[in-house]
Amino acid sequence: MRVRRKRSQRRLNLLLCAVLLSGEAIYAAQDDKKAANSEPTRVQVKILGLDEDVAGSVRRAIELRALAAKPSASEALIRRLHGRAPEQILRALEPYGWYSATVEPFLEARLGGFDALYQVAVGPPTKVTSVAIEFQGANPGDDSQTSVEDEIVGDDPSANKRIARTIRRFRPKIGQVLNHPTYESSKAKVFQALVSEGYLEAQIDTARVAVSRADQSADIKLVFSPGQRYDLGQTRFVGSHVDEARLARLVPFQDGDEYRLSKLLQLQQRISDTGYFGIVDVAPEVDELADGRVPIEVRLEPGVRTAYRAGLFFGTDSGPGVRGSVERRWMNHRGDQMRVEAEFSDKFKYGAVVYTVPLDRPGRPILEGAARWSDRVTDTSQSKQKSLSATYRGTWRKWTMATSLNLVDGDFEVGEEPGASTLLYPEVELSRSTLRPAADPRRGYSLDLTLRGAPGGFGSDTSFVQGLAQLRWVLPRGKKGDRIILRGDLGATYVDDFDKLPPDLRFFAGGDRSIRGFAFQELGPENDLGNVSGGRFLAMASAEYERRLTGPWAAAGFVDVGNAFDTGQFDPVVSVGAGARWRGPIGLVRLDLGVGVSEPDTPIRLHLIIGSEL
């Protein structure tokens, strides 16, 4: 975001100052480490009595340090700067609340130089005894003064609550040690809260910290002039190569709505998510304020039109493979998109062409048409499938939703029994996830619900109804990053002619994402030939505890239970095992050893996965 008004910009600089002050100790510590590893210099400066972070910051304030790398520096100059150092140290300690410190300096001559030693006694810290935050004129609070502990009450409760929450979080609080970087950061946050809620002409009239050295106390007083609160004005787009009417429908507010920075950020995110633009700059035009409204300008620059992706992968169930895609991020001025993707491995070959038409609605739902082809070979089945699908993708309440119509045709062999079928069926998928971060989550859950079915005689060789629910739940444990991972799958199929279902619509168990003591699709009902042919039902659960070790390494132990089965034939199997995890530049590498303890003479299975585990 950017604000062109100079007065607002000066206030925003307060945040930068606070960040720079907080990082000062880090840079100083790095300088100390370099000095410790270097050869003897003209002047060595040492500070005793302070912790490492504070000592590093204080050392940077000592002018004498500049002579360390100057072998020609005279003794007179060194002694003169050494005499100034105590005062410099005392001033550098004040931002941390130590106004009563004392410094005892020592200077010792050595061969080729001097050692400057400063013994610091910080004394009692200065603590905050009062904090007052006032709003003058038109303001989000009352007409006089609002204390840190009070709720601001005014004409706009929603905005005032957000501002009041920022004030309640103001630090340092009464009774805490005065810390100037913390104070500056809190002051800037209150100002930012005002600007974010539409007080675009806000100013800081008074910012005073009164320190009493006699009793080591400090009083904080801030006076803000919020000025008028502005509403959102007209939104205009500059530099778009896509139909602006389509972009306008992504705007989450209307002309005249109350100004909220969060609304501008939401607009910026929606436009960025389209993939059309490399730069999206959403800014209030504060130089064009009129009638209590501020226009919003969205400056755009086209992004890369064609994106290429390629990668290698490996899984015990799939073997080594390569996948790639080519995406045309806009096909025309309407913003239609097209993607071609492919995947090749020892056991799976896949290709698809997907054409996407964005719909002009909030949330950016899309219509998607796709043609796909696949050739899969496992120890249990073989299949060659061709499919066409038309899909609507959007949101429903807090769920991500996909509704599709699918036409699937192909030949297959399951359990050495050949088959062929054509199926035309609708499908609804609902998913919801709070996993954060998504690639390697530390907490949260995901729930995926799928319902599909086809009536017989309407383009399908058999009628069926199938439902599937999949739950993944990650629970953090301890402060070292340990976690518990729970999984559960439940599926059911009701079908007139089971032999007409391709392998993709049958349930199997076993494999690196299922019951890890068994091979991929090794478990399920058997046919008359004694081979696994898949089941109508699935029930599987897993519990895993992951223990973080050192660096990128972790160890895990797990229990998996469940099976695929037919009506009245549920015979759950159990596997246990342990594994190793490594988080590196290529992502998560997972190595598991599992054994089926419920089945006699079951060999130990090795499972290796590179990539996301959930």
Secondary structure, 3 states (H helix, E strand, C coil): CCCCCHHHHHHHHHHHHHHHHHHHHHHHHHHHHHHHCCCCCCEEEEEECCCHHHHHHHHCCCHHHHHCCCCCCCHHHHHHHHHHHHHHHHHHHHHHCCCCCEEEEEEEEECCEEEEEEEEECCCCCEEEEEEEEECCCCCCCCCEEECCCCCCCCCHHHHHHHHHHHHCCCCCCCCECCHHHHHHHHHHHHHHHHHCCCCCCEEEEEEEEEECCCCEEEEEEEEECCCCCEEEEEEEECCCCCHHHHHCCCCCCCCCECCHHHHHHHHHHHHHCCCEEEEEEEECHHHCECCEEEEEEEEEECCCEEEEEEEEEECCCEEEEEEEEEECCCCCCCCEEEEEEEEECCEEEEEEEEEEECCCCCCCEEEEEEEEEEEECCCEEEEEEEEEEEEEEEECCEEEEEEEEEEEEEEEECCEEEEEEEEEEEEEEEEECCECCCCCCEEEEEEEEEEEECCCCCCCCCEEEEEEEEEEEEEECCCCEEEEEEEEEEEEEECCHHHCCHHHCECECCCCCCCCCCCCCECCECCCCCECCECEEEEEEEEEEEECCCCEEEEEEEEEEEEECCCCCCCEEEEEEEEEEEECCEEEEEEEEEECCCCCCCCEEEEEECCCC
